[in-house]
Amino acid sequence: MFGMGIGAAAVEKLLTRQDVAVSELRGMAMPGRGAARPALGNRNGKSMVSWHQRHGFCANCGRAPR
């Protein structure tokens, strides 16, 4: 699994491309919008990216990232 956060400016650039589909996670989780299994991976990826963005220090030693 791979996930990464991208800024609003990068999303705006992606919206103009024809070879990329951009969708918000909430809309993908709606019934009938796809298989449940891939949505689970998307939620897990979103959760990990959000956690890393909010927590700037190591959970084990308390050090800032290098």
N, CA, C and O atoms as a GROMACS GRO file, in nm:
protein
  264
    1MET      N    1   0.085  -0.117   0.000
    1MET     CA    2   0.000   0.000   0.000
    1MET      C    3   0.089   0.123   0.000
    1MET      O    4   0.194   0.125   0.066
    2PHE      N    5   0.049   0.225  -0.073
    2PHE     CA    6   0.124   0.349  -0.080
    2PHE      C    7   0.025   0.464  -0.074
    2PHE      O    8  -0.078   0.461  -0.141
    3GLY      N    9   0.056   0.563   0.006
    3GLY     CA   10  -0.029   0.681   0.013
    3GLY      C   11   0.055   0.805   0.031
    3GLY      O   12   0.165   0.799   0.087
    4MET      N   13   0.005   0.918  -0.015
    4MET     CA   14   0.075   1.043   0.004
    4MET      C   15  -0.026   1.157   0.002
    4MET      O   16  -0.127   1.152  -0.069
    5GLY      N   17   0.003   1.260   0.078
    5GLY     CA   18  -0.082   1.378   0.078
    5GLY      C   19  -0.034   1.474  -0.030
    5GLY      O   20   0.085   1.487  -0.055
    6ILE      N   21  -0.127   1.541  -0.094
    6ILE     CA   22  -0.092   1.642  -0.193
    6ILE      C   23  -0.168   1.770  -0.162
    6ILE      O   24  -0.280   1.766  -0.110
    7GLY      N   25  -0.108   1.881  -0.193
    7GLY     CA   26  -0.167   2.010  -0.166
    7GLY      C   27  -0.276   2.048  -0.265
    7GLY      O   28  -0.291   1.985  -0.370
    8ALA      N   29  -0.351   2.150  -0.230
    8ALA     CA   30  -0.463   2.196  -0.313
    8ALA      C   31  -0.417   2.239  -0.452
    8ALA      O   32  -0.486   2.214  -0.550
    9ALA      N   33  -0.301   2.304  -0.460
    9ALA     CA   34  -0.251   2.350  -0.591
    9ALA      C   35  -0.222   2.230  -0.682
    9ALA      O   36  -0.249   2.236  -0.802
   10ALA      N   37  -0.166   2.123  -0.626
   10ALA     CA   38  -0.137   2.003  -0.705
   10ALA      C   39  -0.266   1.937  -0.752
   10ALA      O   40  -0.274   1.888  -0.864
   11VAL      N   41  -0.368   1.936  -0.667
   11VAL     CA   42  -0.498   1.880  -0.705
   11VAL      C   43  -0.556   1.958  -0.822
   11VAL      O   44  -0.609   1.899  -0.916
   12GLU      N   45  -0.547   2.090  -0.816
   12GLU     CA   46  -0.600   2.174  -0.926
   12GLU      C   47  -0.533   2.140  -1.058
   12GLU      O   48  -0.598   2.136  -1.162
   13LYS      N   49  -0.402   2.115  -1.054
   13LYS     CA   50  -0.332   2.078  -1.178
   13LYS      C   51  -0.377   1.942  -1.228
   13LYS      O   52  -0.392   1.921  -1.348
   14LEU      N   53  -0.400   1.848  -1.135
   14LEU     CA   54  -0.445   1.714  -1.175
   14LEU      C   55  -0.584   1.717  -1.237
   14LEU      O   56  -0.614   1.637  -1.326
   15LEU      N   57  -0.668   1.808  -1.191
   15LEU     CA   58  -0.804   1.816  -1.243
   15LEU      C   59  -0.808   1.850  -1.392
   15LEU      O   60  -0.907   1.819  -1.459
   16THR      N   61  -0.704   1.912  -1.444
   16THR     CA   62  -0.700   1.950  -1.586
   16THR      C   63  -0.652   1.836  -1.676
   16THR      O   64  -0.664   1.845  -1.798
   17ARG      N   65  -0.598   1.731  -1.617
   17ARG     CA   66  -0.544   1.618  -1.696
   17ARG      C   67  -0.655   1.520  -1.733
   17ARG      O   68  -0.747   1.496  -1.655
   18GLN      N   69  -0.644   1.464  -1.851
   18GLN     CA   70  -0.741   1.367  -1.899
   18GLN      C   71  -0.705   1.224  -1.858
   18GLN      O   72  -0.790   1.135  -1.859
   19ASP      N   73  -0.578   1.201  -1.821
   19ASP     CA   74  -0.533   1.065  -1.787
   19ASP      C   75  -0.535   1.036  -1.637
   19ASP      O   76  -0.484   0.932  -1.594
   20VAL      N   77  -0.592   1.125  -1.558
   20VAL     CA   78  -0.596   1.109  -1.413
   20VAL      C   79  -0.739   1.131  -1.364
   20VAL      O   80  -0.805   1.227  -1.406
   21ALA      N   81  -0.785   1.044  -1.277
   21ALA     CA   82  -0.918   1.062  -1.216
   21ALA      C   83  -0.898   1.109  -1.072
   21ALA      O   84  -0.824   1.047  -0.996
   22VAL      N   85  -0.961   1.217  -1.036
   22VAL     CA   86  -0.951   1.272  -0.900
   22VAL      C   87  -1.088   1.261  -0.836
   22VAL      O   88  -1.188   1.305  -0.892
   23SER      N   89  -1.090   1.202  -0.718
   23SER     CA   90  -1.215   1.184  -0.646
   23SER      C   91  -1.188   1.197  -0.497
   23SER      O   92  -1.081   1.158  -0.450
   24GLU      N   93  -1.282   1.251  -0.423
   24GLU     CA   94  -1.262   1.258  -0.279
   24GLU      C   95  -1.300   1.124  -0.217
   24GLU      O   96  -1.387   1.054  -0.267
   25LEU      N   97  -1.235   1.091  -0.108
   25LEU     CA   98  -1.253   0.962  -0.043
   25LEU      C   99  -1.398   0.941   0.002
   25LEU      O  100  -1.450   0.830  -0.012
   26ARG      N  101  -1.462   1.043   0.054
   26ARG     CA  102  -1.600   1.029   0.103
   26ARG      C  103  -1.693   0.983  -0.009
   26ARG      O  104  -1.778   0.897   0.013
   27GLY      N  105  -1.678   1.040  -0.127
   27GLY     CA  106  -1.762   1.001  -0.240
   27GLY      C  107  -1.737   0.858  -0.285
   27GLY      O  108  -1.829   0.792  -0.332
   28MET      N  109  -1.614   0.811  -0.271
   28MET     CA  110  -1.581   0.674  -0.310
   28MET      C  111  -1.642   0.573  -0.215
   28MET      O  112  -1.663   0.458  -0.253
   29ALA      N  113  -1.672   0.613  -0.093
   29ALA     CA  114  -1.725   0.521   0.008
   29ALA      C  115  -1.877   0.506   0.000
   29ALA      O  116  -1.935   0.425   0.072
   30MET      N  117  -1.940   0.583  -0.086
   30MET     CA  118  -2.086   0.576  -0.099
   30MET      C  119  -2.127   0.442  -0.158
   30MET      O  120  -2.056   0.388  -0.243
   31PRO      N  121  -2.241   0.387  -0.114
   31PRO     CA  122  -2.287   0.259  -0.169
   31PRO      C  123  -2.301   0.265  -0.320
   31PRO      O  124  -2.350   0.363  -0.377
   32GLY      N  125  -2.258   0.157  -0.384
   32GLY     CA  126  -2.270   0.148  -0.530
   32GLY      C  127  -2.160   0.216  -0.607
   32GLY      O  128  -2.164   0.220  -0.730
   33ARG      N  129  -2.060   0.273  -0.538
   33ARG     CA  130  -1.953   0.345  -0.607
   33ARG      C  131  -1.826   0.262  -0.622
   33ARG      O  132  -1.721   0.317  -0.654
   34GLY      N  133  -1.833   0.131  -0.600
   34GLY     CA  134  -1.715   0.047  -0.615
   34GLY      C  135  -1.712  -0.063  -0.511
   34GLY      O  136  -1.800  -0.072  -0.425
   35ALA      N  137  -1.610  -0.144  -0.521
   35ALA     CA  138  -1.597  -0.258  -0.430
   35ALA      C  139  -1.556  -0.212  -0.290
   35ALA      O  140  -1.486  -0.112  -0.275
   36ALA      N  141  -1.601  -0.284  -0.190
   36ALA     CA  142  -1.570  -0.248  -0.051
   36ALA      C  143  -1.422  -0.269  -0.020
   36ALA      O  144  -1.365  -0.191   0.057
   37ARG      N  145  -1.359  -0.370  -0.075
   37ARG     CA  146  -1.220  -0.402  -0.042
   37ARG      C  147  -1.123  -0.289  -0.081
   37ARG      O  148  -1.043  -0.249   0.003
   38PRO      N  149  -1.127  -0.236  -0.204
   38PRO     CA  150  -1.038  -0.123  -0.237
   38PRO      C  151  -1.065   0.000  -0.150
   38PRO      O  152  -0.973   0.074  -0.118
   39ALA      N  153  -1.191   0.021  -0.113
   39ALA     CA  154  -1.222   0.136  -0.029
   39ALA      C  155  -1.154   0.123   0.108
   39ALA      O  156  -1.114   0.223   0.166
   40LEU      N  157  -1.141   0.001   0.158
   40LEU     CA  158  -1.072  -0.022   0.284
   40LEU      C  159  -0.926   0.023   0.273
   40LEU      O  160  -0.875   0.088   0.364
   41GLY      N  161  -0.859  -0.012   0.164
   41GLY     CA  162  -0.721   0.031   0.144
   41GLY      C  163  -0.710   0.182   0.134
   41GLY      O  164  -0.615   0.241   0.185
   42ASN      N  165  -0.806   0.245   0.067
   42ASN     CA  166  -0.806   0.390   0.056
   42ASN      C  167  -0.820   0.456   0.193
   42ASN      O  168  -0.749   0.552   0.224
   43ARG      N  169  -0.911   0.403   0.275
   43ARG     CA  170  -0.930   0.460   0.408
   43ARG      C  171  -0.805   0.442   0.493
   43ARG      O  172  -0.766   0.534   0.566
   44ASN      N  173  -0.743   0.326   0.486
   44ASN     CA  174  -0.621   0.303   0.563
   44ASN      C  175  -0.509   0.396   0.518
   44ASN      O  176  -0.437   0.452   0.602
   45GLY      N  177  -0.494   0.413   0.388
   45GLY     CA  178  -0.392   0.504   0.336
   45GLY      C  179  -0.416   0.646   0.380
   45GLY      O  180  -0.323   0.715   0.422
   46LYS      N  181  -0.540   0.692   0.370
   46LYS     CA  182  -0.577   0.828   0.412
   46LYS      C  183  -0.549   0.848   0.560
   46LYS      O  184  -0.498   0.952   0.601
   47SER      N  185  -0.581   0.748   0.640
   47SER     CA  186  -0.559   0.756   0.783
   47SER      C  187  -0.410   0.769   0.815
   47SER      O  188  -0.371   0.850   0.899
   48MET      N  189  -0.326   0.689   0.749
   48MET     CA  190  -0.181   0.694   0.775
   48MET      C  191  -0.120   0.827   0.730
   48MET      O  192  -0.038   0.884   0.801
   49VAL      N  193  -0.161   0.876   0.615
   49VAL     CA  194  -0.110   1.005   0.566
   49VAL      C  195  -0.149   1.116   0.664
   49VAL      O  196  -0.066   1.200   0.699
   50SER      N  197  -0.274   1.116   0.707
   50SER     CA  198  -0.321   1.218   0.802
   50SER      C  199  -0.245   1.211   0.932
   50SER      O  200  -0.208   1.314   0.989
   51TRP      N  201  -0.220   1.090   0.981
   51TRP     CA  202  -0.147   1.072   1.106
   51TRP      C  203  -0.006   1.131   1.094
   51TRP      O  204   0.039   1.204   1.182
   52HIS      N  205   0.062   1.098   0.985
   52HIS     CA  206   0.198   1.148   0.966
   52HIS      C  207   0.202   1.300   0.952
   52HIS      O  208   0.299   1.364   0.994
   53GLN      N  209   0.098   1.360   0.893
   53GLN     CA  210   0.094   1.506   0.879
   53GLN      C  211   0.070   1.574   1.013
   53GLN      O  212   0.119   1.685   1.035
   54ARG      N  213  -0.003   1.511   1.102
   54ARG     CA  214  -0.037   1.572   1.232
   54ARG      C  215   0.067   1.547   1.341
   54ARG      O  216   0.076   1.625   1.436
   55HIS      N  217   0.145   1.441   1.329
   55HIS     CA  218   0.239   1.404   1.434
   55HIS      C  219   0.382   1.423   1.384
   55HIS      O  220   0.433   1.341   1.308
   56GLY      N  221   0.445   1.530   1.427
   56GLY     CA  222   0.578   1.564   1.378
   56GLY      C  223   0.692   1.500   1.453
   56GLY      O  224   0.808   1.529   1.424
   57PHE      N  225   0.663   1.412   1.548
   57PHE     CA  226   0.769   1.353   1.628
   57PHE      C  227   0.752   1.202   1.634
   57PHE      O  228   0.641   1.151   1.622
   58CYS      N  229   0.862   1.132   1.654
   58CYS     CA  230   0.862   0.986   1.662
   58CYS      C  231   0.781   0.941   1.784
   58CYS      O  232   0.799   0.993   1.894
   59ALA      N  233   0.692   0.844   1.765
   59ALA     CA  234   0.610   0.792   1.873
   59ALA      C  235   0.693   0.714   1.976
   59ALA      O  236   0.652   0.698   2.091
   60ASN      N  237   0.810   0.664   1.935
   60ASN     CA  238   0.893   0.585   2.026
   60ASN      C  239   0.992   0.669   2.106
   60ASN      O  240   1.003   0.653   2.227
   61CYS      N  241   1.063   0.758   2.038
   61CYS     CA  242   1.171   0.831   2.108
   61CYS      C  243   1.142   0.980   2.125
   61CYS      O  244   1.211   1.046   2.202
   62GLY      N  245   1.041   1.034   2.056
   62GLY     CA  246   1.006   1.175   2.069
   62GLY      C  247   1.089   1.269   1.984
   62GLY      O  248   1.073   1.391   1.993
   63ARG      N  249   1.177   1.215   1.901
   63ARG     CA  250   1.262   1.297   1.814
   63ARG      C  251   1.187   1.351   1.693
   63ARG      O  252   1.096   1.287   1.641
   64ALA      N  253   1.226   1.470   1.652
   64ALA     CA  254   1.172   1.528   1.528
   64ALA      C  255   1.228   1.451   1.409
   64ALA      O  256   1.338   1.397   1.418
   65PRO      N  257   1.154   1.445   1.296
   65PRO     CA  258   1.207   1.376   1.178
   65PRO      C  259   1.333   1.445   1.126
   65PRO      O  260   1.351   1.565   1.143
   66ARG      N  261   1.416   1.367   1.065
   66ARG     CA  262   1.543   1.422   1.011
   66ARG      C  263   1.528   1.464   0.870
   66ARG      O  264   1.624   1.512   0.810
   0.00000   0.00000   0.00000
